Amino acid sequence: MSTPPPAWRAGTAGAQEKNLRRVGSQRPNAMLFSDGVGAVVDLPHLSVIVQGLDYWDYTQANQVELTEPRLLLRVRQLLGTHVRQLRPTPYRERGEDPDDTEANRVGVPVSPFPRWMRCSGCRLLAGISASGGGPFRFDNVNKYRPDEARFVHDCRATGPGGKRVRQPSAVPARFVIACTNGHLDEFPYIEYVHNGRACAKGREGRLVMLDPGSNFGSQISIRCSCGDKRNMKDALAHHRTPGSIALPGCRARHPHLGWFDPAGCIAPVRAMVLGASNQWFSLIAKALYIPDLGSELAAMVEKHWARLGKVHNEEILDYALTTTPELGSFREHDRKHVWAEISARRTAEADVPDEPIDLTAREYEALCEPAKARRDDDFTADIVPGPDAWAGLIGRVVQISRLRETKAIVGFTRIDAPEWGSPDSSQKAPLSRNKLDWVPAATTHGEGIFIVVRPDVVHAWEQAASVSPHMDLLRQAHGRWRDNRELAGPHEDSWPGDRYVMLHTLSHLLVREIALECGYSAASISERIYANADRDEAGILLYTSASDSEGTLGGLVRLCESTQLDRLLRAAVANARRCSSDPLCAEHTPLRTEDTLHGAACHACLFASETTCERGNRFLDRRLIVAVNSDEPDIAVCSHITSRSN
């Protein structure tokens, strides 16, 4: 990451040039899931906000374009037809010279946020300004240690003999305000401590924050030199108190874009502690790479579309195939056929359908019948024998030795997580002020296991679930969850389906067992549930993904062996019967006073990390796998396979 310090340097021709300095680093995947555009990132001595795409500079970066036509089509449907590219984050390989100035300036731009800082020595509470004024100064004298970047307050006198002493750091003030429309702003300390009145000392007033490090607002107070003081209890309870005027209205500010939304905002604001987990939720569109199920030439065009998409006539095609080594495999094909495939691909790309694109349909077909998809370096799958003891439940097992996944960020939300991780959220905050022709994306490689549950078992279970009082409670909880967030549309249209909840629960049980055997941590394993009832899908894909070869070490593929998978399934079902939090966990059902979407599930038995679960640990219930109590034994899918298995 690189960040502009408080001072700006005027450039030529009246332009402003940012004096960028490197302040940290982050993995590309984290820029999509936790530290993306608009997110507040905690660094060792300061906090910063990742700036909008308008500020990203690829001039000195490695020029790389990611190719995934199906994903790009979905992104264009979500953001508009002006989007033409998927790009990785700005990056440039460093040479042997650590003082490579151009390489050091390449990165994701960030700026300090919040700009209200508190001196750790004298407790002074004040802001920093872009002009460089104010009581705090930026300090980062060691260019080889970007982690030491900090703001300091020169409030300590010199030592004996005029010796200079280390000045205390200024740390970010603990509070910000946000609203559900994605706006984020500084906490109004001056207005808050004076209850909306002007300070008696005017500009001479000085604030201090008394912060004992407690999480209770009543123990954190703001004091002004004019004599006014106030603790933070009223601010933290503002959004829960009808008619409260402790905080002002939302100013519709997007600090990552450097502007205020001209449309304004009427949503109520809430005070949030800096670093709260609900300050930022990414909206991600993702797709697995599936080789073209048609001709070999079409598959080749798709794979090299990043280069071929720039070819606009047959003359340029001839030149590109002759001079580009990566396109050498096309030389053995007739040029007219190659041009026809390029034209067909361009026509399909320009035609953006109105209906939402389902990226999973083609994936499910290729995973179930891997022989239909062409094998290459990014997709290799084989059907393997499943465990005989589980033939009554498992219909097919597919071993995936090579897998590629591409993810693109299309926006983000604040306070409330997007519904079911959908990238098409009505409260989506923008990534840029202008309409750019690209969005940030990342490609990861890995391996996986694909398990198909027998359709007849799923159908028998669905008949029992359709009349189950417990399943009806889950559906009602889903409706209340949507009502609490004022989400539009019929609740039934957003319900993922009964079979999804069952498959999702089985997936989490397997993830916990696989993590103990495969050598990967549970957070390194991702899930993808295929549960479209109209297409009669019932599949679970568990896979690893990493930006390098670490995701393809073979530990997960080895577990596809029938003896290994048999042992994992036995352990998963056995552990579903008990939880260290029982009987509280086993007896839990969504209540009207709760805002939960799970049944018998908790951190001790089913919950997984946010990098693993595609639904934020919602739609989980051990009752759907085994009979954890005697209330509804027929709702457990294992009760429908007893006569088929051991």
C-alpha positions in Angstrom: 0.0 0.0 0.0 1.1 3.6 -0.5 -0.4 6.6 1.2 -0.2 10.4 0.7 1.1 12.1 3.9 -0.7 15.2 5.1 1.4 17.5 2.9 0.7 17.7 -0.9 3.2 18.9 -3.4 2.0 21.1 -6.2 2.9 19.7 -9.6 3.5 21.4 -12.9 0.7 23.1 -15.0 -1.3 23.7 -11.8 -1.8 20.0 -11.1 -1.4 18.4 -7.7 1.0 15.6 -7.3 0.8 13.2 -4.4 4.0 12.5 -2.5 3.2 8.8 -2.1 5.0 6.7 0.5 4.8 3.0 1.1 3.2 2.2 4.5 2.4 -1.5 4.3 1.6 -4.5 2.2 -1.3 -6.9 1.8 -2.2 -10.0 -0.2 -4.3 -9.6 -3.4 -7.1 -11.7 -2.1 -7.4 -9.6 1.0 -8.1 -6.6 -1.2 -11.3 -8.3 -2.2 -12.5 -9.8 1.0 -11.4 -7.7 4.0 -9.3 -4.7 2.9 -10.8 -3.6 -0.4 -11.9 -0.2 -1.8 -13.7 1.8 1.0 -12.4 -0.4 3.8 -10.6 1.0 6.8 -7.4 -0.9 7.3 -5.5 -1.0 10.6 -1.7 -0.6 10.2 0.7 -0.9 13.1 0.6 2.8 14.0 -2.2 4.3 12.0 -5.4 3.4 10.2 -6.1 4.2 6.5 -8.9 3.9 4.0 -8.4 2.3 0.6 -9.1 4.9 -2.0 -11.5 4.6 -4.9 -10.5 3.2 -8.3 -10.2 6.8 -9.7 -7.0 7.1 -7.7 -5.4 3.7 -8.7 -2.5 4.2 -11.1 -1.3 1.5 -13.4 1.2 3.7 -15.3 4.3 2.0 -13.7 2.6 -1.3 -12.8 2.8 -4.6 -14.6 0.1 -4.6 -17.3 -1.9 -7.7 -16.7 -5.5 -8.5 -17.7 -7.3 -11.4 -16.2 -9.4 -13.6 -18.6 -12.7 -15.0 -17.5 -15.4 -14.1 -20.1 -18.3 -15.5 -18.1 -17.4 -13.5 -15.0 -16.8 -10.4 -17.1 -20.3 -10.7 -18.6 -21.8 -10.9 -15.1 -19.8 -7.9 -13.9 -21.0 -5.9 -16.9 -24.6 -6.9 -16.1 -24.1 -5.6 -12.5 -22.1 -2.4 -13.2 -22.8 -1.5 -16.9 -21.5 -2.3 -20.3 -18.7 0.2 -19.9 -16.7 -2.4 -18.0 -14.3 -4.2 -20.4 -11.5 -5.6 -18.2 -10.7 -7.5 -15.0 -7.5 -6.2 -13.5 -5.3 -7.4 -10.6 -4.2 -4.9 -8.1 -1.3 -2.6 -9.2 1.9 -4.5 -8.7 5.5 -4.2 -10.0 8.3 -6.7 -9.5 11.2 -5.1 -7.6 14.7 -5.5 -9.0 17.8 -6.0 -7.0 17.9 -2.3 -6.1 15.8 -1.7 -3.0 15.8 2.0 -3.8 13.9 1.5 -7.0 11.8 4.7 -6.8 9.3 3.7 -9.5 8.6 0.3 -8.0 8.2 1.8 -4.5 5.5 4.1 -5.8 3.4 1.3 -7.3 0.6 0.0 -5.1 -2.9 0.5 -3.9 -3.4 4.1 -2.8 -4.7 4.8 0.7 -5.2 7.9 2.9 -5.4 8.4 6.6 -8.8 7.8 8.1 -10.1 8.8 10.5 -8.3 12.1 10.4 -9.2 12.7 14.1 -6.2 11.6 16.1 -5.5 11.3 19.8 -2.1 11.8 21.3 -1.0 8.8 23.4 1.0 11.2 25.7 -1.1 14.2 26.5 -4.5 12.8 25.2 -5.0 15.8 22.9 -7.8 15.1 20.4 -7.4 17.0 17.1 -7.6 16.5 13.3 -4.9 16.3 10.6 -5.3 18.4 7.5 -4.2 17.9 3.9 -2.3 21.2 4.1 0.1 19.8 6.7 -1.1 22.1 9.5 -2.3 21.0 12.9 -0.6 19.6 16.0 0.3 16.3 14.4 3.0 15.5 11.9 3.7 12.5 9.7 6.9 10.6 10.5 8.4 7.9 8.4 12.2 8.5 8.2 13.2 4.9 7.5 12.3 4.1 3.9 13.1 0.4 4.5 10.6 0.1 7.3 7.2 1.2 6.0 5.5 -0.4 9.0 7.0 2.4 11.2 5.0 5.1 9.5 3.1 7.1 12.1 1.8 10.4 13.2 3.5 12.1 16.2 2.8 15.0 18.5 5.6 17.2 19.6 4.3 17.6 23.1 7.3 16.5 25.1 10.2 18.8 26.1 13.8 18.0 25.2 15.8 15.9 27.5 18.9 16.8 29.6 21.4 18.9 27.7 18.8 19.6 24.9 18.8 16.0 23.9 15.9 15.1 21.6 13.4 12.6 23.1 11.1 10.3 21.2 7.8 12.0 20.8 4.5 10.1 21.5 2.5 8.6 18.7 -0.8 10.0 17.7 -3.3 7.1 17.3 -6.5 7.2 15.4 -9.5 8.3 17.4 -11.7 5.3 18.2 -15.0 6.3 16.7 -16.6 6.9 13.2 -20.1 7.2 12.0 -21.7 5.2 9.2 -25.1 4.5 7.7 -26.6 1.5 5.8 -26.3 3.3 2.4 -22.5 2.8 2.5 -21.6 6.3 3.8 -18.8 6.8 6.3 -17.8 9.9 8.1 -15.7 11.3 10.9 -17.2 11.3 14.3 -18.5 14.9 15.1 -16.5 15.3 18.3 -16.8 19.2 18.5 -20.6 19.2 18.0 -21.1 16.2 20.2 -19.2 17.4 23.3 -21.0 20.8 23.1 -24.4 19.3 22.4 -24.7 21.1 19.1 -23.7 24.5 20.5 -20.6 26.6 19.6 -17.6 26.3 21.8 -17.3 29.2 24.3 -13.6 29.6 23.4 -14.2 29.4 19.7 -11.1 28.2 17.8 -9.1 28.3 21.0 -11.0 25.4 22.4 -9.0 22.1 22.8 -10.4 18.6 23.1 -9.0 15.7 25.0 -10.2 12.1 25.0 -10.1 10.1 28.2 -10.0 6.6 27.0 -9.2 3.8 29.5 -9.3 1.2 26.8 -12.7 0.0 27.8 -15.5 -1.1 25.4 -18.1 0.7 27.5 -19.1 4.1 26.1 -19.8 5.4 29.6 -16.1 5.1 30.5 -14.9 7.0 27.4 -15.4 10.8 27.7 -14.6 13.9 25.6 -13.6 17.1 27.4 -13.1 20.6 26.0 -11.0 23.3 27.5 -14.1 25.5 27.7 -15.4 23.2 30.4 -17.9 21.1 28.5 -17.6 17.3 28.7 -19.6 14.3 27.6 -19.2 10.5 27.6 -19.8 8.3 24.5 -22.8 6.4 25.9 -25.4 8.6 24.2 -23.6 8.3 20.8 -23.3 4.5 20.9 -27.0 4.2 21.8 -28.2 6.8 19.2 -29.4 4.3 16.6 -31.3 2.3 19.2 -33.0 5.3 20.8 -36.1 6.6 18.9 -36.0 10.4 18.5 -32.4 10.7 19.6 -30.5 13.8 18.5 -27.2 12.8 19.9 -25.7 12.6 16.4 -26.4 14.7 13.3 -27.9 13.4 10.1 -25.9 11.6 7.5 -23.8 13.9 5.2 -23.7 11.2 2.4 -19.9 11.2 2.5 -17.8 8.7 0.7 -14.2 9.3 2.0 -12.7 6.7 -0.3 -13.9 8.8 -3.2 -13.2 12.2 -1.7 -16.7 13.5 -2.2 -20.2 13.8 -0.8 -23.0 12.1 -2.7 -25.1 14.9 -4.3 -28.2 12.8 -3.9 -28.0 13.2 -0.2 -29.0 10.6 2.4 -31.8 10.3 4.8 -30.7 7.1 6.5 -29.9 7.4 10.3 -26.3 7.2 11.3 -24.7 5.1 14.0 -21.5 5.5 15.9 -19.1 2.6 15.4 -15.9 1.6 17.0 -12.9 1.8 14.6 -12.2 -1.7 13.4 -15.7 -3.1 13.8 -16.3 -6.1 11.7 -19.5 -4.7 10.2 -17.9 -1.5 8.8 -17.3 -3.1 5.4 -18.7 -6.1 3.5 -17.5 -6.8 0.0 -19.8 -7.6 -2.9 -18.0 -10.3 -4.9 -18.8 -11.9 -8.2 -16.8 -15.1 -8.8 -16.6 -17.9 -11.3 -14.7 -21.1 -11.8 -12.8 -21.6 -15.0 -14.5 -24.2 -17.1 -13.0 -25.0 -20.5 -15.4 -24.5 -23.4 -17.7 -27.5 -23.8 -17.8 -27.0 -27.5 -15.0 -27.0 -30.1 -11.3 -27.0 -29.3 -10.8 -23.8 -31.1 -13.5 -22.0 -29.1 -11.8 -23.1 -25.9 -8.5 -21.7 -27.2 -10.1 -18.4 -28.0 -11.7 -18.2 -24.6 -8.4 -18.9 -22.8 -6.5 -16.2 -24.8 -9.3 -13.7 -25.0 -7.2 -11.1 -23.1 -5.1 -10.7 -26.3 -7.5 -11.8 -29.0 -10.2 -9.4 -27.7 -8.0 -6.5 -28.9 -7.9 -7.9 -32.5 -10.4 -6.0 -34.7 -9.7 -7.3 -38.2 -8.1 -10.2 -40.0 -4.9 -8.3 -40.9 -4.2 -7.5 -37.3 -5.0 -11.2 -36.5 -2.4 -12.3 -39.0 0.2 -10.0 -37.4 -0.7 -11.1 -33.9 -0.5 -14.8 -34.6 2.9 -14.4 -36.3 4.6 -12.2 -33.7 3.0 -13.3 -30.4 4.6 -16.5 -29.0 1.6 -17.2 -26.7 -0.7 -17.4 -29.7 1.5 -19.9 -31.6 -1.0 -22.7 -31.1 -3.4 -20.9 -33.4 -1.1 -21.1 -36.4 -2.1 -24.6 -37.2 -5.8 -23.6 -37.6 -7.4 -21.9 -40.6 -7.3 -18.1 -40.1 -10.9 -17.7 -41.2 -12.1 -20.2 -38.6 -10.1 -18.4 -35.9 -11.5 -15.0 -37.0 -15.0 -16.5 -37.0 -14.6 -17.7 -33.3 -13.3 -14.3 -32.3 -16.2 -12.5 -34.0 -18.7 -14.9 -32.3 -17.0 -14.3 -28.9 -17.2 -10.5 -29.4 -20.9 -10.7 -30.3 -21.7 -12.8 -27.2 -19.7 -10.4 -25.0 -21.6 -7.3 -26.4 -25.0 -8.9 -25.8 -25.6 -8.4 -22.0 -28.9 -10.2 -21.1 -31.5 -8.6 -18.8 -32.0 -11.6 -16.6 -29.3 -12.3 -14.0 -26.6 -14.7 -15.3 -26.3 -17.9 -13.4 -22.6 -18.8 -13.4 -23.1 -22.1 -11.6 -25.1 -23.9 -14.3 -22.2 -24.5 -16.6 -19.9 -25.3 -13.6 -22.3 -28.0 -12.3 -22.5 -29.6 -15.8 -18.7 -29.7 -16.2 -18.1 -31.0 -12.6 -20.7 -33.8 -12.9 -19.4 -34.8 -16.4 -15.8 -33.7 -16.5 -15.2 -35.7 -19.7 -17.3 -33.1 -21.6 -14.8 -30.4 -20.6 -11.4 -30.3 -22.1 -8.5 -30.9 -19.7 -5.9 -28.2 -19.5 -3.5 -26.6 -17.0 -6.4 -24.8 -15.2 -9.0 -27.6 -15.1 -8.4 -31.3 -14.5 -11.1 -33.5 -13.1 -11.9 -37.2 -12.9 -14.7 -39.3 -11.6 -13.5 -41.7 -8.9 -15.3 -44.5 -7.1 -17.2 -43.4 -4.0 -17.3 -45.2 -0.7 -19.5 -48.3 -0.9 -20.9 -47.8 2.6 -22.3 -44.4 1.5 -23.8 -45.5 -1.8 -27.2 -44.7 -0.4 -26.3 -41.0 0.0 -23.4 -40.2 -2.4 -24.2 -40.5 -6.1 -20.9 -39.4 -7.5 -17.4 -38.2 -6.4 -15.2 -36.1 -8.6 -11.5 -35.6 -7.9 -10.4 -32.1 -9.1 -6.6 -31.9 -9.4 -6.5 -28.5 -11.0 -8.9 -25.6 -10.5 -8.9 -21.9 -11.2 -11.2 -19.4 -9.7 -11.5 -15.7 -10.6 -13.1 -13.2 -8.3 -14.1 -9.5 -8.9 -15.3 -6.9 -6.5 -18.3 -4.9 -7.7 -19.1 -2.8 -4.6 -19.5 -3.0 -0.8 -22.0 -2.4 1.9 -21.7 -1.2 5.5 -23.4 -2.2 8.7 -25.6 -4.9 7.1 -24.0 -7.8 5.2 -25.4 -8.4 1.7 -28.1 -10.9 1.4 -26.6 -14.3 0.9 -23.4 -12.8 -0.4 -25.2 -11.6 -3.5 -23.3 -8.9 -5.5 -26.5 -7.3 -6.6 -27.4 -5.4 -3.4 -29.6 -2.4 -3.4 -27.4 -0.7 -0.8 -24.2 -1.2 -2.8 -21.7 1.6 -2.4 -19.7 2.6 -5.5 -16.1 1.8 -6.2 -15.4 5.0 -8.2 -16.8 8.4 -9.0 -16.5 7.9 -12.8 -17.5 5.0 -15.0 -14.2 3.1 -15.5 -13.7 0.3 -18.0 -12.2 -2.1 -15.4 -12.8 -3.6 -11.9 -10.3 -5.2 -9.5 -10.1 -8.9 -9.7 -7.9 -11.8 -8.5 -7.2 -15.3 -9.8 -6.4 -18.2 -7.5 -5.5 -21.8 -8.2 -6.3 -24.9 -6.2 -7.7 -28.4 -6.0 -11.0 -29.8 -4.8 -13.5 -32.5 -4.1 -16.9 -32.5 -5.7 -19.7 -34.6 -4.1 -23.1 -35.2 -5.7 -25.9 -36.3 -3.4 -28.3 -38.9 -4.8 -31.4 -37.2 -6.3 -33.8 -39.8 -5.0 -32.6 -39.2 -1.4 -32.9 -35.4 -1.9 -36.5 -35.8 -3.2 -37.5 -38.0 -0.3 -36.0 -35.6 2.2 -37.6 -32.6 0.5 -41.1 -34.2 0.9 -40.5 -34.5 4.7 -39.0 -31.0 4.9 -42.0 -29.4 3.0 -44.3 -30.3 5.9 -41.8 -29.9 8.7 -42.8 -27.3 11.4 -39.1 -26.8 12.1 -38.3 -25.9 8.5 -41.3 -23.5 8.6 -39.6 -21.8 11.5 -36.5 -21.3 9.4 -38.5 -19.9 6.6 -40.3 -17.5 8.9 -36.9 -16.4 10.4 -35.7 -15.6 6.9 -38.7 -13.4 6.3 -38.1 -11.5 9.6 -34.5 -11.1 8.7 -35.4 -9.4 5.4 -38.1 -7.3 7.1 -35.6 -6.0 9.6 -33.4 -4.8 6.7 -36.3 -3.5 4.6 -35.2 -5.6 1.6 -37.5 -5.4 -1.4 -39.2 -8.3 -3.1 -41.1 -11.4 -2.0 -39.3 -13.4 0.7 -40.0 -16.7 -1.1 -37.9 -15.5 -4.1 -34.8 -15.1 -1.9 -35.2 -18.3 0.1 -32.3 -20.5 -1.1 -34.4 -23.6 -0.9 -34.7 -26.4 1.7 -32.2 -28.6 -0.1 -29.6 -25.8 0.1 -29.8 -25.7 3.9 -29.3 -29.4 4.1 -26.4 -29.5 1.7 -24.8 -26.4 3.3 -24.9 -28.1 6.7 -23.3 -31.3 5.3 -20.6 -29.1 3.7 -19.6 -27.5 7.0 -19.4 -30.8 8.7 -17.1 -32.1 6.0 -14.9 -29.0 6.1 -14.2 -29.5 9.7 -13.1 -33.1 9.2 -11.1 -32.4 6.0 -9.1 -29.6 7.7 -7.8 -32.2 10.2 -6.5 -34.4 7.4 -5.5 -32.5 4.3 -2.8 -30.2 5.7 -4.7 -27.0 4.9 -6.3 -24.9 7.6 -10.1 -24.7 7.7 -9.9 -21.0 6.5 -8.0 -22.2 3.4 -10.9 -24.4 2.3 -13.8 -22.8 0.4 -17.2 -24.2 -0.4 -19.6 -23.8 -3.3 -23.1 -25.3 -3.0 -25.1 -26.3 -6.1 -28.7 -26.6 -5.1 -30.9 -25.3 -7.9 -34.1 -27.3 -7.6 -35.2 -26.5 -11.1 -32.1 -28.2 -12.6 -32.2 -30.8 -9.9 -28.8 -29.9 -8.6 -27.4 -31.4 -5.4 -23.7 -30.9 -5.3 -21.0 -29.8 -2.8 -17.7 -28.5 -4.0 -14.9 -28.1 -1.4 -11.7 -26.6 -2.7 -8.6 -24.8 -1.8 -7.4 -21.7 -3.6 -4.2 -19.7 -3.4 -2.4 -17.2 -5.6 0.5 -19.5 -6.1 1.2 -23.3 -6.0 0.3 -23.6 -2.3 -3.3 -24.4 -3.2 -2.4 -27.5 -5.3 -0.2 -29.5 -3.0 -2.4 -32.6 -3.3 -3.6 -33.0 0.3 -7.3 -32.4 -0.6 -7.2 -34.6 -3.7 -5.8 -37.5 -1.7 -9.0 -37.6 0.4 -11.1 -38.5 -2.6 -10.0 -42.1 -2.2 -13.0 -44.2 -1.1 -11.5 -45.4 2.2 -10.5 -41.9 3.1 -13.8 -40.3 2.2 -15.7 -43.1 4.0 -13.8 -42.2 7.2 -14.5 -38.5 6.8 -18.2 -39.0 6.3 -18.5 -41.3 9.3 -16.7 -38.7 11.5 -18.8 -35.9 10.1 -22.1 -37.6 10.8 -20.9 -38.7 14.2 -19.8 -35.2 15.2 -23.2 -33.9 13.9 -24.9 -35.8 16.7 -23.1 -33.9 19.5 -21.8 -30.5 20.3 -20.0 -29.2 23.4 -22.7 -26.5 23.7 -25.5 -29.1 23.9 -28.3 -29.1 24.9 -28.4 -25.3 24.2 -27.2 -25.8 20.6 -29.3 -28.9 19.9 -32.5 -27.2 21.1 -31.9 -23.8 19.4 -34.5 -22.6 16.9 -34.8 -19.1 15.5 -36.9 -17.0 17.8 -38.9 -13.9 17.0 -36.6 -11.9 19.3 -33.5 -13.0 17.4 -32.0 -12.0 14.1 -30.5 -15.4 13.3 -30.9 -17.8 10.3 -29.7 -21.0 11.8 -31.0 -23.8 13.9 -28.8 -26.3 15.8 -25.5 -24.7 14.9 -22.8 -22.7 16.7 -19.1 -22.0 16.7 -18.4 -25.3 18.5 -20.0 -27.5 15.8 -20.7 -25.9 12.5 -19.6 -22.3 12.1 -16.7 -21.7 9.8 -14.5 -18.7 8.9 -15.8 -16.1 6.5 -13.4 -17.2 3.8 -14.9 -20.7 3.9 -18.6 -20.1 4.1 -20.4 -18.6 1.2 -23.4 -17.5 3.3 -21.8 -16.0 6.4 -22.7 -18.9 8.6 -26.4 -18.7 7.8 -28.7 -21.6 6.9 -27.1 -24.2 9.0 -28.8 -26.9 11.2 -27.5 -30.2 12.4 -31.1 -31.5 12.7 -31.2 -31.8 8.9 -28.3 -34.3 8.9 -29.0 -36.4 12.0 -31.7 -36.6 14.6 -30.2 -34.6 17.4 -33.5 -34.9 19.3 -36.7 -37.0 18.9 -39.0 -34.1 17.8 -38.7 -34.6 14.1 -36.6 -37.6 13.1 -37.8 -37.6 9.5 -36.2 -34.2 8.8 -32.7 -35.8 9.1 -31.4 -36.8 5.7 -29.6 -39.8 7.3 -32.9 -41.2 8.2 -33.7 -41.6 4.5 -30.6 -43.6 3.7 -30.5 -46.1 6.6 -31.6 -49.0 4.5 -29.2 -48.2 1.7 -26.0 -47.8 3.8 -24.4 -49.9 6.4 
